[in-house]
Structures are given as structure tokens and as C-alpha cells.
Amino acid sequence: MKLWWQLAGPWIKQHWRLSILALFLALSTVFAGVGLLTVSGWFLTGAFLAGSSLVFNLFVPSALVRGLSMWRIASRYAERVCGHMVTLDLQAEIRTGSFARLAAFKPAQLAQYRDGDLLARLINDIERLDTFFLLIITPVFTAVIAGTFFSLLMGAALPLMGWILLVVLCLAAGVLPYLLARKTAAAGLEVQAANAELRALAHEAIAAHTDLLVFGVSHLAQQQFDQAGLRLAKAQQRVTQAGSFGALIQQFLMGALVLALLWLGANAQAQQELSAPVWVGLLLGTMGLFEILSPIMRGAAGLGAVQAAAQRIQDLTIGPAANTQAKAVQAQPTAILPATGPLHLQDVCVAYENQPVLNGLDLCVDQGQRIAIRGLSGTGKTTLLMAIMQVQPLSSGTITYGSVNLTAVNSPLLYQRMALLSQHSPVFMGTIRHNLLLADPQASDERLWEVLQQVHLANHIEQIGGLDAWVGEGGNTLSTGQIRRLCLARILLSRASVWLLDEPTSGLDKATADAWFSNLQQVAQDRTVIIVTHASLPSGVVDENFILAGGRLHPQAQQAAKKNTA
């Protein structure tokens, strides 16, 4: 309950009128349904007995039956509309907040989750939360109020019957669901975990489909999927069996209550303490009251899964790590970053799991200077660019731009000044125009064609339909080299003062790569450019070359001299 309220509470507080309306519409529907059964029992019994006594007012109960029927229909419709508005809007609110939190995650944080698992949290887990409102809060609310009211009504007719009804309702709506929820808690947790595992395995198998076939290990992926499916089936079976057993006990309680009411009512009617029509009406109303208790049993059986879903979503939104980062962000001052200036890294250290990657690294790049950084794979070249972008946190050291510490600058302003072309920059589903305008929404078509020309992609774009050509999911209508050039064009379109290019010509043939590098000075103009690459650069492309080794940068000429000396 606590975890669910932490997720849903803010929205419910903001829309408390709608939430209360949904609850009272559900209560209105219950009153109409139970009242209809009660009046119908009274009416039919009275009409049957009227054949002998000829003393019964048919107009009042028949009018009540019609009125209650219309009331129930209207109330049920309004309840469904309002209830779905609450649950669907609540899901949308939690899903939007969770996605916003994910969007703010840094790559190191996202790396802790499997892609399929994140998708399961945003879809399955959030959908599971509506169970709590629909099958726990609403039925319990209506059962408490309607059960108490009907017990008082029953007690007014026959006190002992009222007390028996109240005790049985407490057992059926309180004690039994609580015991059932305790019994199925572990199985519910396993259901959500197995669901997430299945979705993650399916996502990974689709992404690696070609490799699985090429290496002949698709049967291993199938075995993993089968095992996860079996765990899910067993966990669901335990939940279902426990829920069915709880429903059976609930039916036994109702049967015992009906027998008790029959016996007590028969005695009361024989002693003329209670009229037969009233007795039958109360008996049918009691049976109708038990109909609202069955959702509670289903909700109690799935409460463990709701708890697991709430915990998994909470980890993304209001978990300890998120709270720590939020406090850190709030504690940081917001500094104004100049449009231009020198980029200075001083004694920068970055470590992964206590293993140093960058160790006392120093670098100073003047505005408009172009440098290239090379090094063996795994030496920290990409980490260096991520550290400059404030994506990878520093263990120690400082990074400044225009004498302003980048840790004191909020992310939107930082990303206006610096643009990163990563090794895995994506192409989004949509048109060429849509993908380019991400860098500059106000760019004209002439400007878009200009950057496409600069990356030697304009001719191909013209052939496939121009700027409005559809590129498909992940750019599946383009080759790997064309995808890379489109991402490169997006960087060129950016108004950032610093370009950080990680293997910018990866996937391009040497002639195209050399042509682009040769044109870099004209394209970059007065921007600062840092290139991480393994490619050989044409003469004059960069002002200085560095080798990254041992966690530090070494001018390439010095590195070469050391080799010659050795």
C-alpha cells in the first residue's frame, strides 16, 4: 500500500474529486444492485402470497424495481467511465514520470538494466498497478460501507441476523483476503520477475537473431525462454490456485450464512416476528452483497504482483539512488556558460569499479582548435568524451569551459554548447527531415541540404525521395555508412561551439572519409573539434595529435620519439 501510494498519491491528491467520484459511483452501483435484489425478493414473495390474502400493494415495489433498475444501469455506466478515467490517467501519469526519469539517466545508470526489463517496467508493471484501485480499494470501500449499512438494516429486522452478517462480512472481506495476500506474496513477486525475464529474453533474441542463427545457438536461447516461461507458469499457477481456494472458502462462508439466515428467518417468521416478503428480500440482498466481495479475492491474490510492480517502478522514480542524485542536482549552482572559450581538463580521474581509466589527465584546447586522440581499445577515449559531456562522473579533477566549471552548468545549457557524436548515435523512425531537425528545429531546407552535401549524402537522399523520405526503424532503409553520415550531418547542423566526434567516419570508405576530413576546417569554422579515431587523417586536418595511454594524454610526436629511442 505504501509503495503504491508513493507512486499514485501525487496524482490522486491533484485529482481527488475524480477519485472520490469513482468510489462513490461504485458504491451507488452496489446500493442499486443490492437494493434491486432486496426489493425484487420482497415484491415476488409478496405478490405470490397476495393470491391468498389479496392484501398487497403492487404499485410501490414495482415502481421501486423499475427505478432501481434504471439507477443501476446509469450508475454502472458512470462508474465504468469514471473508474477507467482514474486508472488510465493514473497509468499515463506514472508512465510519463517513469519515462522522464529514464530519459534523465546517464549511460552508466541505464547499463544496470536490460532493455527488455525497462520495457516491462513501463508497460506490464504499470498496468499491474491498476489492479490495486479496481480490485482492492474500490471493492473494500464499497464492502465496508454497503456491508455496514446492510448489517444495520438486517439488525433492525432481526438483531441476531445483523450481527451474524457483520461477522461473516468481516471474515470474507477482511481476514480471508489478508491471509490470501500473505500466502501469494512470494508467488506474485516471482510472476513479475518472470514476466520481465521473458520480455528481456525476447528483446535480446530479436536483437541478436542473426548471430544466434549464424553460430547455431538458437536452441540455447529457446531453452532459456522455455525455462523462464515455465517459472512464470508455475508462479501463476500458485497464485491462481490460492485465489481459487480463497474464493471457495468465501463461497462456503456465503453458503453457511444463507443457511443461518434461512433458519433464523424461518423461526422468526413462524413466530410472526418477521414477515415472509421482508425475510426473502433481505436474504436475496445478502446474496447480492457477496457479489461485490469476489473482486477482493482476485485483488488479494494478485497483491504480491502489485507490490513487486510498485517496487520495480519505484526503483526508477523515487529510489534511493534517484533521491541522492536529485539532491545533488538541487545542490549544484546554475552557472552561465560562455558561447566560446578554452576547454581545460585538469587532473581528471575516472574509474570503473575502482579500476582507474583516466588517471591525472590534463588537456587544454583553445577555441577553434582541432585535435585528434588515438589509443588502443579500452584505454578510455570514449570515457574521456563522456566525461567532458558530464555523462560520466569524475572521481576527481575539474573540467572547465571558458573558466566555468562544467559541474556548475545545467545539462540543457551544456548541450547547447557541446555536441557529441557517439559510436552508437541512433537514427530515429521518421523522415530524413525529422532526424536532422533534432539538432536545429529552425533550420531551413537549404541548410539541411547543405549539411547533407557536406557529408556526401545529398545524392542518395535525392534518389530515395528527398528530405521527406522515410528511413524506417533504426534507419533500416539506409546502409551502415549512410546512417553514420546522417548522424554526422546532424552534428554539423548543431550550433554547438564544441564538437566531440567519436569515430566520425566509422563505416565510411576511405575516399569518402578523407574527403570529409579534408573539408572539416571549412565546415567547423571557429568551432573546437576533438576527434577520437583509429583512422589515418590527411595532413593538416587537426592541429595536434595525442595518444591516450596509461590514463593520460601524450603528444603523438613525443610518443613516436620514445618508440624510436627504445
C-alpha angles and dihedrals in degrees: 000000000000095000092046091050092050089057100037101028099085092052093044091049089052093047099030093137092059092045093051090045090054091051095048092046088055089049090048090053091051092049090049093048096045091042091051092054092045094049091042091054091047092046097047094045092046092047091050093050092044088073090075102031100032087208110116133108105230097179100067098051093040090052090047091051091053093044094047091047092054091043092052093049094049093042093048092051093048091045093053093047094046094040092052090047089056097045097041094044089046091051091049091050094050092043092050092048092047092049091048089053091050091048089057093051118111119232091256089057094046090050088068091068133062114237093236090049092055089050090050091052092051094047117019099031095047092046088052091059093069087068089072095058097038100039104027115023099037098043093043091049093050093041093052096048099035092041092050092047094047092046089055090048091049091046091053089058096040119355097208092053090052093053093047091050092049093050093048092048091052090052095045098041101033120017098036096048089047093054091045092051090051091050096049098039096099093043090050091053089051092049092058093043092049091046090053091046092052093050092047092049092049091049092049093046092053092048092048097036096121094048092047090055096042094051093039096236099120088112089062090054088048091052092051090049092048092050093050090047090051091051090050092048092050093048092048090048091055091049092047094047092049091047092049091049090050091050089050092053089047091053090049089053090051091048091050090048092050091050091049092049091047091053095043092043093048091052092046092049092047089053089045091241091124131028118238096238092052092046093052092044092053091046093054091044090055091052090050090050090060090058090073091055097063094075088056091061092050090048093048091051090054096041092101090056090049090051091050092047092050091049093049092050092044089057088063099042116026104007122135094263092050092049091050092051092045090053090048091052091048090051094054117094119233111239128189111246115213119237092239138016145114120303110225127187115187125188091334115186126183125176135185113209091342091308110121115232100168113029120186094332118181127191136159120190119182121219110279094016119132121209135175125214122200134175145133119297111276096025093114106263094135090040089057092055091046090052091053089051089051089239093116113050118231123239088208141335133064138265118201135180117197087353091301117123108237092218087067093056124086116239100248092056092044091052090050089060099039131043124194128203102195127194089254102040105158135226110221127220107267139062131323088252092052092052094048097045090061086080096045118007091190096054116127124231089252090057091048092053090047094058091043088055090049092056092043094245102110096093093054093046089053091052095052096048109286130259092337093057112128114239098189129218111332089356093289091164090062132067122246092259092048091050089052092050092049090053089047090052088054090057092048088053091055118102092216119135093218126049119199108193119189109195091330095182097045108141094018124116116248095253093053092043093050091047091052094046090049089054094047096096092055093043098045095043106173097350124120110244127195113185123194107195147143091206123105109249125218115250116279097019094115133027096221139014126212136189117214110214134145091011093298139090120247124188106250094232090057091047091052091048090054090053092050091049090051 
